[in-house]
Amino acid sequence: MTRRILATLVVAILLTLAIPTLYALDRQSNADYRARRQALAAKTGTGVVILFAPMEAEGPNDLYGFRQNDDFFYLTGWTEPGAAILIAGAAEAIGNNAARPYTEILFKPGSKFSYSNPGIIFLGKIIEKLSGDDYEVYIDKNILKPLEMYHTYFDATPYHLLKYRSASYYVENGKRTTARFDANTGITVSNSGLNSPLPDMIRYLSFLVGGPSKKDVYDGVLKRSSLEEMWQPQIKASVDANGNADFTTDIGLIFFLDQRVPTQHLGHGGDQNGFISYIDFEPKKSAASIMVFNTNVLYPDNTPAEKDVVFRLRKAERKLF
């Protein structure tokens, strides 16, 4: 069971007594609460804060009626039970350590979708805790090597592969700047530290699509039934991991689904340090694609999606399916 949890990974409560309607008198603007969260994040440095609201029918709340936790209300203004908040302060890039923007997640679990980079980092830490291996070691032993992804690695490029390493760039207002070369993602490695060439990514996509010739190898990585469970829609998601609309309708366990397509269409994508990549696949058709860019074009706010070259190329790629 532990192995299955590790493979599919893809979170205390303070109770007090009072009358909940008292909060209505003290409710302030959303901007005030956000300022408090940002001030707290600034004091945590590179740390992360997770705070849970109490449940409605727990402890004294079950006897006297629900009262929100003081700290939770001070940071959010929320009076609803069962909510949770995650706050991660911004961190600047220092040397080879990657930058991290201010991040917060605030809504009742299961009520809506919001992509969380810190959430993926926590999952990586859970894998380390359960397996006893560093995240990179666990992935290399149990996924990369069995799938023969021998040129895939985390963070700094091995010396023998440096000659193949691509540079990356940003373009803004017509000006191109070179991104940091060989960035070290540090604690965020499970979210953004993997580097893989196209031939190795084809091997990974072949695993996702499946096939009888390597069934034993693929099942050794993760059984087909577990993959299919990850592909089931869990909640509506109108935007993908990059915040792009019109490519997804739902999200499963990390995989995005577009249920407007007649056959099951799945995918994922992301960007890091000037690189952008997307995978799409349809298991029933045994079809898959990968799209990769080493230049991230930064458009002005409110630029129509149709003017974004990546958007146009992704739309054209979808027609291939």
VEXFILUM-669293 format. One record per residue (C-alpha): residue number from 1; residue in one letter; chain; x negated, y negated, z. Coordinates in steps of 0.02 Angstrom, whole numbers, plus 50000, padded with zeros to 5 digits. Each point is the difference from the previous one (the first is absolute). Last residue first. Example, Ala and Ser with C-alpha at 12.3 -4.5 7.8 and 13.67 -1.06 7.14 Angstrom:
2
NODE   num   residu   chaine    east   north      up
NODE     2        S        A   49316   50053   50357
NODE     1        A        A   50069   50172   50033
//
This chain:
321
NODE   num   residu   chaine    east   north      up
NODE   321        F        A   50266   49285   48364
NODE   320        L        A   49901   49889   49881
NODE   319        K        A   50129   49863   50025
NODE   318        R        A   49938   49977   50178
NODE   317        E        A   49830   49948   49931
NODE   316        A        A   50076   49852   49909
NODE   315        K        A   50079   49938   50161
NODE   314        R        A   49836   50023   50092
NODE   313        L        A   49909   49902   49865
NODE   312        R        A   50123   49856   50012
NODE   311        F        A   49990   49992   50190
NODE   310        V        A   49809   50005   49994
NODE   309        V        A   49997   49856   49874
NODE   308        D        A   50109   49890   50111
NODE   307        K        A   50102   49882   49891
NODE   306        E        A   50154   50112   50007
NODE   305        A        A   49994   49991   50190
NODE   304        P        A   50043   49815   49994
NODE   303        T        A   49872   49893   50094
NODE   302        N        A   50082   49942   50163
NODE   301        D        A   49833   49970   50087
NODE   300        P        A   49851   49974   49883
NODE   299        Y        A   49920   50158   49929
NODE   298        L        A   49849   50092   50068
NODE   297        V        A   49927   50116   49868
NODE   296        N        A   49918   50151   50082
NODE   295        T        A   49860   50074   49896
NODE   294        N        A   49934   50178   50010
NODE   293        F        A   50162   50074   49936
NODE   292        V        A   50065   50179   50009
NODE   291        M        A   50154   50087   49931
NODE   290        I        A   50029   50185   50033
NODE   289        S        A   50126   50112   49916
NODE   288        A        A   50091   50163   50032
NODE   287        A        A   50106   50130   49912
NODE   286        S        A   50041   50177   50052
NODE   285        K        A   50178   49960   49943
NODE   284        K        A   50079   50062   50161
NODE   283        P        A   49857   49923   50101
NODE   282        E        A   50026   49823   49933
NODE   281        F        A   49850   49890   50038
NODE   280        D        A   49946   49821   50022
NODE   279        I        A   49834   49937   50069
NODE   278        Y        A   49954   49817   50019
NODE   277        S        A   49835   49911   50027
NODE   276        I        A   49937   49824   50030
NODE   275        F        A   49820   49950   50040
NODE   274        G        A   49956   49822   50052
NODE   273        N        A   49948   50044   50177
NODE   272        Q        A   50145   50119   50029
NODE   271        D        A   50163   50029   49909
NODE   270        G        A   50139   50126   50014
NODE   269        G        A   50103   50132   49917
NODE   268        H        A   50122   50142   50022
NODE   267        G        A   50107   50111   49893
NODE   266        L        A   50150   50112   49976
NODE   265        H        A   50127   50031   49863
NODE   264        Q        A   50125   50143   50020
NODE   263        T        A   50089   50016   49834
NODE   262        P        A   50140   49887   49938
NODE   261        V        A   49908   49839   50052
NODE   260        R        A   50104   49878   50102
NODE   259        Q        A   49944   50097   50153
NODE   258        D        A   49829   49918   50000
NODE   257        L        A   49908   50078   50145
NODE   256        F        A   49853   49936   50103
NODE   255        F        A   49888   50125   50090
NODE   254        I        A   49945   49963   50179
NODE   253        L        A   50122   50125   50079
NODE   252        G        A   50148   49952   49890
NODE   251        I        A   50029   49825   49934
NODE   250        D        A   50149   49939   49900
NODE   249        T        A   50050   49896   49848
NODE   248        T        A   49833   49971   49915
NODE   247        F        A   49922   49912   49850
NODE   246        D        A   50108   49843   49982
NODE   245        A        A   49918   49896   50137
NODE   244        N        A   49816   49981   50043
NODE   243        G        A   49954   49976   50183
NODE   242        N        A   49832   50087   49981
NODE   241        A        A   50059   50156   50092
NODE   240        D        A   50158   50007   49894
NODE   239        V        A   50156   49893   50004
NODE   238        S        A   50185   50047   50007
NODE   237        A        A   49974   50130   50135
NODE   236        K        A   50152   50094   50064
NODE   235        I        A   49966   50129   50135
NODE   234        Q        A   49947   50182   50017
NODE   233        P        A   50000   50063   49821
NODE   232        Q        A   49931   50179   49985
NODE   231        W        A   49827   50010   49925
NODE   230        M        A   49913   50042   50164
NODE   229        E        A   50110   50155   50015
NODE   228        E        A   49945   50052   49825
NODE   227        L        A   49820   49987   50056
NODE   226        S        A   50036   50109   50151
NODE   225        S        A   50086   50132   49892
NODE   224        R        A   49852   50000   49881
NODE   223        K        A   49882   50051   50139
NODE   222        L        A   49858   49880   50039
NODE   221        V        A   49814   50019   49970
NODE   220        G        A   49998   50190   50004
NODE   219        D        A   50160   49999   49898
NODE   218        Y        A   49906   49907   49863
NODE   217        V        A   49857   50125   49999
NODE   216        D        A   50118   50149   49996
NODE   215        K        A   50108   49921   49864
NODE   214        K        A   49853   49962   49887
NODE   213        S        A   50059   50085   49839
NODE   212        P        A   50184   49986   50048
NODE   211        G        A   50010   49810   49982
NODE   210        G        A   50033   49848   50108
NODE   209        V        A   50045   49820   49958
NODE   208        L        A   49922   49939   50163
NODE   207        F        A   49846   50110   49980
NODE   206        S        A   49980   49946   49819
NODE   205        L        A   50010   49820   50061
NODE   204        Y        A   49853   50034   50116
NODE   203        R        A   49898   50077   49860
NODE   202        I        A   50041   49851   49890
NODE   201        M        A   49940   49889   50141
NODE   200        D        A   49832   50091   49994
NODE   199        P        A   49982   49965   49814
NODE   198        L        A   50051   49817   50029
NODE   197        P        A   49866   49960   50128
NODE   196        S        A   50043   49993   50186
NODE   195        N        A   49962   49878   50140
NODE   194        L        A   50091   50017   50166
NODE   193        G        A   49987   49866   50135
NODE   192        S        A   50171   49917   49993
NODE   191        N        A   50124   50061   50130
NODE   190        S        A   49905   50142   50081
NODE   189        V        A   49843   49892   50002
NODE   188        T        A   50083   49856   50095
NODE   187        I        A   49881   50022   50148
NODE   186        G        A   49853   49950   49891
NODE   185        T        A   50046   49957   49820
NODE   184        N        A   49820   49984   49940
NODE   183        A        A   49996   49906   49835
NODE   182        D        A   49894   50068   49857
NODE   181        F        A   49984   49837   49905
NODE   180        R        A   50094   49848   50064
NODE   179        A        A   50111   49923   49867
NODE   178        T        A   49932   49901   49853
NODE   177        T        A   50092   49840   49956
NODE   176        R        A   50090   49961   49837
NODE   175        K        A   50078   49829   49969
NODE   174        G        A   50156   49980   49892
NODE   173        N        A   50105   49934   50143
NODE   172        E        A   49960   50156   50099
NODE   171        V        A   49907   50156   49940
NODE   170        Y        A   49931   50123   50127
NODE   169        Y        A   49865   50126   49961
NODE   168        S        A   49934   50176   50025
NODE   167        A        A   49834   50085   49962
NODE   166        S        A   50005   50181   49947
NODE   165        R        A   49891   50134   50077
NODE   164        Y        A   49927   50123   49875
NODE   163        K        A   49817   49953   50031
NODE   162        L        A   50034   50010   50187
NODE   161        L        A   50049   50184   49992
NODE   160        H        A   49832   50076   50051
NODE   159        Y        A   49981   49872   50139
NODE   158        P        A   50165   50045   50083
NODE   157        T        A   50124   49855   49990
NODE   156        A        A   50046   49912   50162
NODE   155        D        A   50182   50028   50052
NODE   154        F        A   50072   50176   49986
NODE   153        Y        A   49961   50126   49864
NODE   152        T        A   50063   50082   49842
NODE   151        H        A   49873   50072   49879
NODE   150        Y        A   50026   50181   50054
NODE   149        M        A   50188   50002   49979
NODE   148        E        A   49998   50190   49983
NODE   147        L        A   50179   50016   50067
NODE   146        P        A   49937   50107   50145
NODE   145        K        A   49860   49874   50030
NODE   144        L        A   50109   49845   50004
NODE   143        I        A   50146   50066   50103
NODE   142        N        A   49952   50099   50156
NODE   141        K        A   49815   49967   50025
NODE   140        D        A   49992   49823   49928
NODE   139        I        A   50162   49944   50082
NODE   138        Y        A   49946   50065   50170
NODE   137        V        A   49827   49924   49986
NODE   136        E        A   50066   49829   49953
NODE   135        Y        A   50124   50000   50143
NODE   134        D        A   49867   50049   50127
NODE   133        D        A   50035   50175   50060
NODE   132        G        A   50080   50060   50163
NODE   131        S        A   50153   50053   49900
NODE   130        L        A   50140   49930   50108
NODE   129        K        A   49915   49839   50053
NODE   128        E        A   49920   49966   49831
NODE   127        I        A   50165   50029   49909
NODE   126        I        A   50086   49882   50124
NODE   125        K        A   49868   49868   49964
NODE   124        G        A   50038   50012   49813
NODE   123        L        A   50184   49982   50039
NODE   122        F        A   49959   49843   50099
NODE   121        I        A   49910   49926   49849
NODE   120        I        A   50150   50040   49891
NODE   119        G        A   50111   49902   50119
NODE   118        P        A   49876   49856   49999
NODE   117        N        A   50026   49988   49810
NODE   116        S        A   50188   49991   50023
NODE   115        Y        A   50123   49996   49856
NODE   114        S        A   50168   49935   50058
NODE   113        F        A   50158   50102   49980
NODE   112        K        A   50166   49975   50089
NODE   111        S        A   50107   50056   50147
NODE   110        G        A   49905   50158   50046
NODE   109        P        A   49906   49918   50142
NODE   108        K        A   50084   49837   50054
NODE   107        F        A   49905   49854   49929
NODE   106        L        A   49839   49906   50030
NODE   105        I        A   49838   50044   49911
NODE   104        E        A   49858   49876   50012
NODE   103        T        A   49839   49976   49904
NODE   102        Y        A   49871   49862   50000
NODE   101        P        A   49884   50039   49854
NODE   100        R        A   49853   50120   50013
NODE    99        A        A   49827   49971   49927
NODE    98        A        A   49885   50145   49958
NODE    97        N        A   49837   50032   50092
NODE    96        N        A   49849   49994   49885
NODE    95        G        A   49931   49841   50077
NODE    94        I        A   50143   49920   50095
NODE    93        A        A   50167   49988   49911
NODE    92        E        A   50120   49900   50108
NODE    91        A        A   50124   50081   50117
NODE    90        A        A   50183   49956   50017
NODE    89        G        A   50093   50063   50154
NODE    88        A        A   50105   50156   50002
NODE    87        I        A   50174   49995   50077
NODE    86        L        A   50121   50148   50003
NODE    85        I        A   50176   49979   50067
NODE    84        A        A   50131   50127   50050
NODE    83        A        A   50189   50002   50014
NODE    82        G        A   50108   50123   50098
NODE    81        P        A   50114   49873   50083
NODE    80        E        A   50053   49834   49922
NODE    79        T        A   49972   49836   50093
NODE    78        W        A   49865   49934   49883
NODE    77        G        A   49918   49833   50034
NODE    76        T        A   49839   50077   49933
NODE    75        L        A   49848   49967   50110
NODE    74        Y        A   50087   49943   50159
NODE    73        F        A   50137   50130   49973
NODE    72        F        A   49875   50142   49995
NODE    71        D        A   49909   49935   50154
NODE    70        D        A   50160   49984   50099
NODE    69        N        A   50068   50173   49954
NODE    68        Q        A   50178   49985   49939
NODE    67        R        A   50143   50037   50118
NODE    66        F        A   50127   50134   49958
NODE    65        G        A   50141   50041   50118
NODE    64        Y        A   49998   50037   50187
NODE    63        L        A   49993   50189   50012
NODE    62        D        A   49930   50055   49833
NODE    61        N        A   49885   49850   49996
NODE    60        P        A   49935   50056   50171
NODE    59        G        A   49916   50152   49919
NODE    58        E        A   50032   50019   49814
NODE    57        A        A   50160   49980   49902
NODE    56        E        A   49963   49845   49897
NODE    55        M        A   49819   50040   49958
NODE    54        P        A   49860   49889   50060
NODE    53        A        A   49906   49887   49880
NODE    52        F        A   49831   50065   49946
NODE    51        L        A   49838   49902   49985
NODE    50        I        A   49850   50038   49889
NODE    49        V        A   49851   49882   50002
NODE    48        V        A   49848   50026   49888
NODE    47        G        A   49820   49955   50035
NODE    46        T        A   49876   49909   49886
NODE    45        G        A   50005   49844   50108
NODE    44        T        A   50142   50023   50125
NODE    43        K        A   50010   49815   50043
NODE    42        A        A   50041   49947   49822
NODE    41        A        A   50139   50130   49994
NODE    40        L        A   50080   49925   50156
NODE    39        A        A   49999   49827   49921
NODE    38        Q        A   50075   50073   49840
NODE    37        R        A   50139   50083   50099
NODE    36        R        A   50037   49839   50095
NODE    35        A        A   50005   49901   49837
NODE    34        R        A   50122   50129   49929
NODE    33        Y        A   50113   49974   50150
NODE    32        D        A   50000   49812   49979
NODE    31        A        A   50030   50013   49812
NODE    30        N        A   50152   50110   50031
NODE    29        S        A   50079   49855   50096
NODE    28        Q        A   50043   50017   50183
NODE    27        R        A   50127   50106   50095
NODE    26        D        A   50005   49952   50185
NODE    25        L        A   50188   49990   50026
NODE    24        A        A   50032   50157   49898
NODE    23        Y        A   49881   50093   50114
NODE    22        L        A   50120   49988   50148
NODE    21        T        A   50120   50110   49903
NODE    20        P        A   49893   50152   50040
NODE    19        I        A   50044   50003   50187
NODE    18        A        A   49856   50060   50106
NODE    17        L        A   49897   50154   50046
NODE    16        T        A   49829   50051   49940
NODE    15        L        A   49924   50142   49898
NODE    14        L        A   49827   50004   49923
NODE    13        I        A   49976   50129   49861
NODE    12        A        A   49832   50035   49983
NODE    11        V        A   49957   50173   49537
NODE    10        V        A   49791   50267   49379
NODE     9        L        A   49997   50105   50112
NODE     8        T        A   50047   50154   49898
NODE     7        A        A   49837   50095   50014
NODE     6        L        A   49970   49962   50183
NODE     5        I        A   50177   50049   50048
NODE     4        R        A   49982   50161   49900
NODE     3        R        A   49836   50039   50086
NODE     2        T        A   50078   49971   50172
NODE     1        M        A   50144   50118   49956
//
